[in-house]
């Protein structure tokens, strides 16, 4: 079965360009603005949208995304409301792929079968669950694939050739290559290493490889897009959102434009990388 994610990466390949994958935290800074932001992303140039599921213990996230999760939780965001956010987005956009990204605990508490059924019904296309290794595929990965959702796995600079096949065995949609070790929002990767890493991963899979961590500017995006099938940007967008908020952390008239302005610049970088 072809998912929206498969279709979007195939379309980008036909256009001889990388896909721009954008991340925002679900419910940041509150539900109404979060929905407005989601709806604005495709028009600004986002090809795939990752929506963070706020969690109280986000161990793989850097300070910016941790703060975004806390803002969302303080505003009352829940897993049910995150699914509702996707459902509301789908009322006006049936084309743009949506990936939920987060941690297993809220899904486990919610109930795996219930979560997968509700995610599928809401219009979710894929999952990135950063704290479930391949050894735990029976927990969520295999049920997700059976439900028709892509399960996207992360590979890192420390994922060696011996480990890669197990990481990739049940991965679908795309492979998310984390271009540096550490938490989100760290310094930009060495682009020379990115090209070699993408080539190495492609020796083990036919899936598209999207590269993230450390992409902040159009020039960063252009450099990655010349070497990968996708460019993932999260912290820079979350920072743009945060910097637009008022002193009490509330959205302002500048919030949506602050994010979409950066997305447009990143999209331009991605789309001109191979010209």
C-alpha positions in Angstrom: 0.0 0.0 0.0 1.3 3.4 -1.0 1.1 6.0 1.8 1.0 9.8 1.5 4.7 9.7 2.6 5.7 7.3 -0.2 3.8 9.4 -2.7 5.3 12.7 -1.6 8.9 11.4 -1.7 8.2 9.9 -5.1 6.9 13.2 -6.4 9.9 15.1 -5.0 12.2 12.5 -6.7 10.4 13.1 -10.0 11.0 16.9 -9.6 14.7 16.1 -8.9 14.7 17.7 -5.5 14.8 16.8 -1.8 11.7 16.9 0.4 11.4 19.6 3.1 10.3 17.9 6.4 9.2 20.4 9.0 8.6 19.7 12.8 6.5 21.6 15.2 5.2 20.6 18.6 1.5 19.8 18.7 -0.3 22.4 20.7 2.5 24.9 20.9 1.8 27.6 22.1 -1.8 26.5 22.3 -4.3 24.5 20.1 -5.7 27.3 18.0 -2.4 28.7 16.9 -0.9 25.3 16.5 -3.7 24.4 14.0 -3.2 27.7 12.2 0.5 26.9 11.9 -0.1 23.4 10.6 -2.4 24.7 7.9 0.1 27.3 6.8 3.1 25.0 6.5 2.3 23.3 3.1 1.7 26.6 1.4 5.0 27.9 2.7 6.8 24.9 1.1 6.7 22.0 3.7 6.4 18.6 1.9 6.0 16.5 5.1 4.9 17.7 8.5 6.1 16.1 11.8 3.9 16.9 14.8 5.4 16.4 18.2 3.4 14.6 20.8 4.1 16.6 24.0 5.7 14.5 26.8 7.0 15.3 30.3 10.3 13.5 29.9 11.6 14.1 26.3 15.1 12.7 26.8 16.3 13.0 23.1 15.2 16.7 22.7 17.3 19.8 23.2 16.2 22.8 25.3 14.1 24.4 22.5 11.9 21.4 21.8 11.7 20.5 25.5 10.4 24.1 26.1 7.9 23.7 23.3 6.6 20.6 24.8 6.2 22.2 28.2 4.4 25.2 26.6 2.0 22.8 25.0 1.4 20.8 28.2 0.8 23.9 30.2 -1.8 24.9 27.6 -3.6 21.6 28.2 -2.4 19.6 25.2 -2.9 15.8 25.4 -2.5 12.9 23.1 -6.2 13.0 22.3 -5.9 16.7 21.4 -2.9 16.0 19.3 -4.9 13.5 17.3 -7.7 16.0 17.0 -5.3 18.6 15.7 -4.4 16.2 12.8 -8.0 15.5 12.2 -8.8 19.2 12.0 -5.9 19.7 9.6 -7.2 16.9 7.4 -10.5 18.8 6.9 -8.7 21.1 4.5 -5.6 19.1 3.4 -5.9 15.5 2.3 -2.5 15.5 0.6 0.3 16.6 2.9 1.8 13.7 4.9 1.7 13.9 8.7 4.1 12.1 11.0 3.6 12.0 14.7 6.9 12.1 16.6 7.5 11.4 20.3 7.9 8.8 22.9 6.3 5.4 23.7 5.0 6.1 27.2 1.9 8.2 26.2 1.0 5.7 23.5 1.4 2.7 25.9 -0.8 4.4 28.5 -3.4 5.3 25.8 -3.4 1.7 24.5 -1.5 0.7 21.4 -4.5 -0.7 19.4 -6.7 2.2 20.4 -4.0 4.7 19.5 -3.2 3.2 16.1 -6.9 3.0 15.1 -7.5 6.7 16.2 -4.3 7.9 14.5 -5.3 6.2 11.3 -8.8 7.6 11.5 -7.4 11.1 12.2 -5.3 11.0 9.0 -1.8 10.3 10.5 0.6 8.7 7.9 3.6 7.7 10.0 5.2 7.5 13.4 8.6 8.3 14.8 9.0 6.9 18.3 12.5 7.7 19.4 12.8 5.4 22.5 11.7 2.1 20.9 14.6 0.1 19.5 14.2 -2.6 16.8 14.3 -5.2 19.5 10.9 -3.9 20.7 9.2 -4.0 17.2 6.4 -6.2 18.5 5.4 -3.4 20.9 4.4 -0.8 18.3 6.3 -1.0 15.0 4.7 -4.2 13.6 1.2 -3.3 14.8 1.6 0.2 13.2 2.7 -1.4 9.9 -0.2 -3.7 10.0 -2.5 -0.7 10.6 -1.2 0.9 7.4 1.1 3.5 9.1 4.7 4.0 8.2 7.2 3.4 11.0 10.2 5.7 10.5 13.4 4.8 12.2 16.4 6.9 13.2 19.9 6.1 12.1 22.9 8.0 13.6 26.6 8.4 13.0 27.1 5.6 15.6 24.8 3.1 13.8 27.4 0.9 12.2 27.0 -1.5 9.3 26.4 -4.4 11.7 23.6 -2.6 13.4 22.0 -0.9 10.3 20.1 -4.0 8.9 18.2 -4.5 12.2 17.5 -0.7 12.4 16.1 -0.8 8.8 14.4 -4.2 8.8 10.9 -2.9 9.6 11.4 0.8 8.7 9.1 2.3 6.1 8.3 5.7 4.6 11.8 7.1 5.0 14.9 6.8 7.1 15.7 9.7 9.4 19.4 10.2 9.6 20.4 12.1 12.6 23.5 13.8 11.3 25.2 14.3 14.6 25.3 12.7 18.1 23.5 14.5 20.9 20.1 16.2 21.4 18.1 18.2 19.0 19.2 21.7 18.2 22.9 21.0 18.5 25.5 22.5 16.1 25.4 22.0 12.3 26.8 18.7 11.0 29.9 18.3 8.9 28.4 18.2 5.4 31.3 16.1 4.1 30.3 13.3 6.5 26.6 13.5 5.5 27.1 12.5 1.9 29.1 9.4 2.9 26.6 8.5 5.6 23.6 8.7 3.2 25.5 6.6 0.6 26.2 4.0 3.3 22.6 3.8 4.4 21.5 3.5 0.8 23.6 0.4 0.5 21.2 -1.3 2.9 17.8 0.2 1.8 15.9 1.6 -1.1 14.0 4.0 1.2 14.5 7.7 0.9 17.0 9.1 3.4 16.1 12.4 5.2 18.7 14.2 7.1 18.1 16.4 10.2 19.6 17.9 13.3 21.5 21.2 13.0 19.7 22.6 9.9 18.9 26.2 10.7 19.2 28.3 7.5 18.4 28.1 3.8 22.1 27.6 3.1 22.2 24.6 5.6 19.1 23.2 3.9 20.6 23.7 0.4 23.8 21.9 1.4 21.9 18.9 2.9 19.4 18.8 0.0 22.2 18.3 -2.5 23.1 15.0 -0.8 19.9 13.6 0.7 16.3 12.8 -0.3 14.9 15.0 2.5 15.9 17.8 4.9 14.4 17.8 8.4 14.1 21.1 10.3 12.7 21.3 13.8 14.6 23.4 16.3 15.0 26.4 14.1 11.2 26.5 13.5 10.4 26.0 17.2 12.8 28.9 18.0 11.2 31.2 15.4 7.8 30.4 17.0 9.2 31.0 20.5 10.8 34.3 19.5 7.4 35.6 18.2 5.6 35.1 21.5 4.8 37.8 24.0 6.2 38.1 27.5 3.6 35.6 28.9 4.4 33.1 26.1 1.3 33.7 24.1 1.0 33.9 20.4 1.1 37.3 18.7 0.1 38.6 15.3 3.7 37.8 14.2 3.7 34.1 15.2 2.5 32.3 12.1 4.4 34.6 9.7 7.6 34.1 11.8 7.4 30.4 11.2 6.2 30.4 7.6 8.8 33.1 6.6 11.6 30.7 7.7 9.9 27.7 6.0 9.7 29.6 2.7 13.4 30.4 2.9 14.3 26.8 3.7 12.0 25.5 0.9 13.8 27.9 -1.5 17.2 26.4 -0.3 15.9 22.8 -0.8 14.4 23.5 -4.2 17.6 25.2 -5.6 20.1 22.7 -4.3 20.4 20.7 -7.5 20.0 23.4 -10.1 
